[in-house]
Amino acid sequence: MKPSLNLPFPSGWFCVATAADVPSGAVRTVTFMGESRVLFRTASGTLGLVDAYCPHLGAHMGQGGCVDGETLRCPFHGFRFAPGGACVGSYHGKPPVKLQARALPVREKHGLLLAWYHPDGRAPDWEVPDLDLAGWTPFLIHRFRLRGHPQETSENSVDMGHFGAVHGFTELELLHTGVDGPRLVTDYRFRRFIGKGRLGFTARTEIHVEVRGLGYSLVDVDVPTLGLRSRHLVLSTPTERDQLDLRVGVSVAGARNLRWVGPFLPDFVTGLVARGVMSIYKDDVQQDFAIWENKRYVARPIMARGDGPIVLYRKWAAQFYPANGSERREEDDVRGARAEEPRGADPARA
């Protein structure tokens, strides 16, 4: 039996679907933060995310429910709910004033549908910024389902030691790590093998990571030898305790930036490059799965030289848990880890 990770659901923005998954008039059932929810898009395109069970007599509104104009219609008695959760229509007269479906905020960002979660029901106090998509391919998205937690998957972005041990990267240099509210930024470079067997080669790669909360990471990748720039998404969404939907995404800059292509067949080549980068990226991500699937969360790790700014990351991550003791416990864990950390183990604090 695998040990529990013993980490609660964090607050923040998390991907519950892609925009293509939920066209106008669609109703989709999703499991999010341990509960069944219904995601829908009205006739005009407005998104709603509400608890799946009708507050009237408990019917599951994702099973037989439908979009009726600008509302979600319950299949049992026909009560109609607006995207914000208010009951605005009844099968008989005016609906009860207290009849409300609990709703969560939802945003559409560069082809993703992001839902806000806070264990105390607080409104969003930060946002995931828009991206300028001009000159970039649409994101290719792939979803995995596995055991894990967003704090663990995001921690990989600052775990310098695992890049060589797990992924085979060499000449790794941590250039910068900084935090600003819900945003964590890391820059590093390394050399990695690209390709397979004799068809491959080693290339210098430069990485800029922006983590927004624990559910959304955007990674800018530059391979100067190829003139290749790509954007990678890491989207960790808790479904049940210790269970994730992990979506990864790839977008590449226009093919005219590829020195070995020039102006020839840019659209065709860009599509091939995007699919090739996605294949490599999926392979990279899956190298971590056996570890995530079987590990336990160590609250008081004994840090080693070269681990990277894991202590800084955990202190930053504490803000995404409710103030009912989780933050205090995480702060204690951070202090315990720092006490065991060898001098110079975290270049970001030097």
C-alpha positions as CSV (number, residue, x, y, z in Angstrom):
1,M,0.0,0.0,0.0
2,K,1.4,3.4,-1.0
3,P,1.8,6.0,1.8
4,S,-0.4,9.1,1.8
5,L,1.4,12.2,0.7
6,N,-0.4,14.0,3.6
7,L,-0.7,17.3,1.7
8,P,-4.1,19.1,1.6
9,F,-5.7,20.6,-1.5
10,P,-4.0,23.9,-2.2
11,S,-5.7,27.1,-3.3
12,G,-5.1,28.7,-6.7
13,W,-5.9,28.3,-10.4
14,F,-6.1,24.8,-11.9
15,C,-6.8,23.5,-15.4
16,V,-10.1,21.5,-15.5
17,A,-10.4,21.2,-19.3
18,T,-9.3,22.8,-22.6
19,A,-11.5,25.3,-24.4
20,A,-12.0,22.7,-27.2
21,D,-13.4,20.2,-24.6
22,V,-16.3,22.6,-23.8
23,P,-17.9,24.2,-26.9
24,S,-21.1,26.4,-26.5
25,G,-24.0,24.3,-25.2
26,A,-21.7,21.6,-23.8
27,V,-22.0,20.0,-20.3
28,R,-19.1,18.1,-18.9
29,T,-18.6,16.4,-15.5
30,V,-15.2,16.8,-13.9
31,T,-13.7,15.7,-10.6
32,F,-12.0,18.6,-9.0
33,M,-10.6,18.8,-5.4
34,G,-12.3,15.6,-4.3
35,E,-15.8,16.6,-5.6
36,S,-17.9,16.0,-8.7
37,R,-18.5,19.3,-10.6
38,V,-20.3,20.3,-13.7
39,L,-18.5,22.5,-16.2
40,F,-20.8,24.1,-18.9
41,R,-20.8,26.8,-21.5
42,T,-23.9,28.8,-22.3
43,A,-25.3,29.6,-25.7
44,S,-23.4,33.0,-25.7
45,G,-20.2,31.3,-24.6
46,T,-20.2,32.1,-20.8
47,L,-18.5,29.4,-18.7
48,G,-19.9,28.0,-15.5
49,L,-18.5,25.5,-13.0
50,V,-20.9,24.3,-10.2
51,D,-21.3,21.5,-7.8
52,A,-22.7,18.5,-9.7
53,Y,-25.6,17.8,-7.3
54,C,-28.7,20.0,-7.6
55,P,-29.3,21.7,-4.2
56,H,-33.1,20.9,-4.6
57,L,-33.2,17.1,-4.3
58,G,-29.7,16.0,-5.3
59,A,-29.9,15.1,-8.9
60,H,-26.6,15.0,-10.7
61,M,-26.8,17.8,-13.2
62,G,-24.0,16.4,-15.4
63,Q,-26.1,13.2,-16.0
64,G,-29.0,14.3,-18.2
65,G,-28.7,18.0,-17.5
66,C,-28.4,20.4,-20.4
67,V,-27.7,24.0,-21.4
68,D,-30.9,26.0,-21.8
69,G,-29.9,29.4,-23.2
70,E,-27.8,31.0,-20.6
71,T,-28.5,28.5,-17.9
72,L,-27.8,24.9,-16.8
73,R,-31.1,22.9,-16.6
74,C,-31.4,20.2,-13.9
75,P,-32.7,16.9,-15.4
76,F,-34.9,16.2,-12.4
77,H,-37.3,19.1,-12.0
78,G,-36.0,21.6,-14.6
79,F,-34.6,24.1,-12.2
80,R,-32.3,26.4,-14.2
81,F,-29.0,27.8,-12.8
82,A,-26.9,30.7,-14.1
83,P,-23.1,30.3,-14.4
84,G,-22.7,32.1,-11.0
85,G,-24.9,29.5,-9.3
86,A,-28.1,31.5,-8.8
87,C,-31.3,29.6,-9.6
88,V,-33.1,31.8,-12.1
89,G,-35.9,29.5,-13.4
90,S,-38.3,27.0,-11.9
91,Y,-40.8,24.4,-13.1
92,H,-43.4,26.0,-11.0
93,G,-43.5,29.7,-10.2
94,K,-40.6,31.6,-8.7
95,P,-37.7,29.4,-7.4
96,P,-36.9,29.4,-3.7
97,V,-34.7,32.3,-2.8
98,K,-32.2,30.0,-1.0
99,L,-31.8,27.6,-3.9
100,Q,-28.3,28.2,-5.1
101,A,-25.7,25.9,-6.7
102,R,-22.3,26.5,-5.3
103,A,-20.1,27.9,-8.1
104,L,-16.4,28.3,-8.6
105,P,-14.8,31.0,-10.7
106,V,-13.5,29.9,-14.1
107,R,-11.4,31.6,-16.7
108,E,-10.4,30.9,-20.3
109,K,-6.7,31.5,-20.9
110,H,-4.8,30.6,-24.1
111,G,-7.0,27.6,-24.8
112,L,-7.2,26.4,-21.2
113,L,-10.2,26.5,-18.8
114,L,-8.8,27.3,-15.3
115,A,-10.9,27.0,-12.2
116,W,-10.2,28.8,-8.9
117,Y,-10.2,26.9,-5.7
118,H,-9.9,28.1,-2.1
119,P,-10.8,25.8,0.8
120,D,-12.5,28.7,2.6
121,G,-14.4,29.8,-0.5
122,R,-12.5,33.0,-0.9
123,A,-12.6,34.9,-4.2
124,P,-9.5,35.0,-6.4
125,D,-6.9,37.5,-5.3
126,W,-4.5,36.9,-8.2
127,E,-4.8,35.8,-11.8
128,V,-2.9,33.9,-14.5
129,P,-1.9,36.4,-17.1
130,D,-2.7,36.2,-20.8
131,L,-0.1,35.2,-23.3
132,D,0.7,36.8,-26.6
133,L,0.1,33.9,-29.0
134,A,1.1,35.8,-32.2
135,G,3.8,33.9,-34.0
136,W,3.3,30.8,-32.0
137,T,1.6,27.5,-32.7
138,P,-1.6,26.7,-30.8
139,F,-0.7,24.6,-27.7
140,L,-0.7,20.9,-28.1
141,I,-2.1,19.4,-24.9
142,H,-1.7,15.9,-23.5
143,R,-3.3,14.7,-20.2
144,F,-1.9,12.1,-17.9
145,R,-3.7,10.6,-14.8
146,L,-1.5,9.5,-11.9
147,R,-0.8,9.6,-8.2
148,G,0.7,12.8,-7.0
149,H,0.2,16.3,-5.7
150,P,0.8,19.8,-7.3
151,Q,3.3,20.7,-4.7
152,E,5.4,17.7,-5.6
153,T,5.2,18.2,-9.4
154,S,6.0,21.9,-9.2
155,E,8.9,21.2,-6.8
156,N,10.6,19.6,-9.8
157,S,11.2,23.0,-11.3
158,V,13.7,23.9,-8.6
159,D,15.0,20.4,-7.8
160,M,18.4,20.8,-9.5
161,G,19.7,17.5,-8.3
162,H,17.1,15.4,-10.1
163,F,17.8,16.9,-13.5
164,G,21.1,15.0,-13.9
165,A,20.0,11.9,-11.9
166,V,16.7,11.4,-13.6
167,H,16.8,13.2,-17.0
168,G,20.5,13.0,-17.8
169,F,21.2,16.7,-18.1
170,T,24.8,17.9,-17.7
171,E,26.7,21.1,-17.1
172,L,23.6,22.4,-15.1
173,E,23.8,26.0,-14.0
174,L,21.2,27.7,-11.8
175,L,21.1,31.3,-12.8
176,H,18.3,32.9,-10.8
177,T,15.4,32.1,-8.5
178,G,13.0,34.6,-7.1
179,V,9.5,34.9,-5.7
180,D,6.9,37.6,-5.9
181,G,3.5,36.8,-4.3
182,P,2.0,33.8,-6.0
183,R,4.7,33.8,-8.7
184,L,8.0,31.9,-8.6
185,V,10.7,32.4,-11.3
186,T,13.7,30.2,-12.0
187,D,16.3,30.4,-14.8
188,Y,18.9,27.8,-15.5
189,R,20.8,26.3,-18.4
190,F,22.3,22.8,-19.2
191,R,23.3,20.5,-21.9
192,R,21.1,17.6,-23.0
193,F,20.9,14.9,-25.5
194,I,18.3,15.4,-28.3
195,G,17.3,12.5,-30.5
196,K,17.9,8.8,-30.4
197,G,21.1,6.8,-30.7
198,R,23.5,7.9,-33.5
199,L,20.8,10.3,-34.8
200,G,21.0,12.4,-31.7
201,F,23.3,15.2,-30.5
202,T,24.0,17.2,-27.4
203,A,22.8,20.8,-27.3
204,R,22.9,23.7,-24.8
205,T,19.4,24.5,-23.5
206,E,18.3,27.6,-21.7
207,I,15.1,27.5,-19.5
208,H,13.0,30.2,-17.9
209,V,10.3,28.9,-15.6
210,E,7.3,30.9,-14.2
211,V,5.2,29.1,-11.7
212,R,1.9,30.7,-10.9
213,G,0.5,29.0,-7.8
214,L,0.9,25.2,-7.6
215,G,-1.3,24.4,-10.6
216,Y,0.2,26.4,-13.5
217,S,3.7,26.5,-14.8
218,L,4.9,28.1,-18.0
219,V,8.4,27.1,-19.2
220,D,10.2,29.0,-22.0
221,V,12.8,26.9,-23.7
222,D,15.6,28.1,-26.0
223,V,17.9,25.8,-27.9
224,P,20.3,28.3,-29.6
225,T,22.0,25.8,-31.7
226,L,18.8,25.1,-33.6
227,G,17.3,28.6,-33.2
228,L,14.4,26.8,-31.6
229,R,12.1,28.4,-29.0
230,S,9.3,26.6,-27.4
231,R,6.8,27.1,-24.6
232,H,5.9,24.3,-22.3
233,L,3.0,24.1,-19.9
234,V,2.8,21.9,-16.7
235,L,-0.8,21.9,-15.3
236,S,-1.3,19.8,-12.2
237,T,-5.0,19.5,-11.1
238,P,-6.0,17.5,-8.0
239,T,-9.0,15.2,-8.7
240,E,-9.0,13.1,-5.5
241,R,-6.6,12.9,-2.6
242,D,-3.2,12.1,-3.9
243,Q,-4.6,11.9,-7.5
244,L,-3.8,14.2,-10.4
245,D,-4.8,15.1,-13.9
246,L,-1.4,16.3,-15.2
247,R,-1.7,18.1,-18.5
248,V,1.4,19.1,-20.4
249,G,1.4,21.5,-23.3
250,V,3.8,22.6,-26.1
251,S,3.8,25.6,-28.4
252,V,6.7,26.5,-30.7
253,A,7.7,29.8,-32.3
254,G,7.3,30.2,-36.1
255,A,9.5,28.0,-38.3
256,R,11.3,31.0,-39.8
257,N,13.2,31.1,-36.5
258,L,14.7,27.7,-37.3
259,R,18.1,28.4,-38.9
260,W,18.1,25.1,-40.8
261,V,14.7,25.6,-42.3
262,G,14.7,29.2,-43.5
263,P,11.6,30.3,-45.4
264,F,10.7,26.9,-46.9
265,L,7.4,25.3,-46.0
266,P,7.2,27.2,-42.6
267,D,3.7,26.2,-41.6
268,F,4.2,22.5,-42.5
269,V,7.5,22.4,-40.7
270,T,6.3,24.2,-37.6
271,G,3.6,21.6,-37.1
272,L,6.1,18.8,-37.4
273,V,8.5,20.5,-35.0
274,A,5.7,21.1,-32.4
275,R,4.7,17.4,-32.5
276,G,8.4,16.4,-32.2
277,V,9.0,18.7,-29.3
278,M,5.8,17.3,-27.6
279,S,7.1,13.7,-28.0
280,I,10.4,14.6,-26.3
281,Y,8.6,16.6,-23.6
282,K,6.2,13.7,-22.8
283,D,9.2,11.4,-22.5
284,D,10.9,13.8,-20.1
285,V,7.8,14.1,-17.9
286,Q,7.1,10.4,-17.8
287,Q,10.6,9.8,-16.4
288,D,9.4,11.2,-13.2
289,F,6.2,9.1,-12.9
290,A,7.7,6.1,-11.2
291,I,9.1,8.3,-8.5
292,W,5.9,10.4,-8.0
293,E,3.7,7.2,-8.0
294,N,5.7,5.6,-5.2
295,K,7.2,8.3,-3.1
296,R,6.1,9.9,0.2
297,Y,6.3,13.5,1.1
298,V,9.2,14.2,3.5
299,A,8.2,17.3,5.5
300,R,11.7,17.7,7.1
301,P,14.2,16.7,4.4
302,I,17.9,16.7,5.1
303,M,19.1,18.9,2.3
304,A,22.3,18.1,0.2
305,R,24.6,20.4,-1.5
306,G,23.4,21.0,-5.1
307,D,19.7,20.3,-4.4
308,G,18.8,23.8,-5.5
309,P,16.3,26.2,-3.8
310,I,13.9,23.7,-2.5
311,V,13.7,25.3,0.9
312,L,12.8,28.7,-0.7
313,Y,10.2,26.9,-2.8
314,R,8.5,25.2,0.2
315,K,8.4,28.5,2.1
316,W,6.7,30.1,-1.0
317,A,4.3,27.2,-1.4
318,A,3.0,27.5,2.2
319,Q,0.9,30.5,1.1
320,F,-1.5,28.3,-0.9
321,Y,-2.8,26.4,2.2
322,P,-5.4,27.7,4.6
323,A,-4.3,29.6,7.7
324,N,-5.8,27.0,10.0
325,G,-2.4,25.5,10.8
326,S,-1.2,24.3,7.4
327,E,0.9,27.4,6.8
328,R,2.3,27.2,10.3
329,R,3.2,23.5,9.9
330,E,4.9,24.2,6.5
331,E,6.9,27.1,8.0
332,D,8.0,24.7,10.8
333,D,9.0,22.1,8.1
334,V,11.0,24.8,6.3
335,R,12.9,25.8,9.4
336,G,13.6,22.1,10.1
337,A,14.9,21.6,6.6
338,R,17.1,24.7,6.7
339,A,18.7,23.6,10.0
340,E,20.0,20.5,8.3
341,E,21.0,22.1,5.0
342,P,24.7,22.3,4.4
343,R,26.3,25.7,3.8
344,G,26.0,26.8,0.1
345,A,23.4,24.2,-0.8
346,D,21.0,26.8,-2.2
347,P,22.7,29.1,-4.8
348,A,19.6,31.2,-5.0
349,R,20.2,32.5,-1.4
350,A,23.9,33.0,-1.8
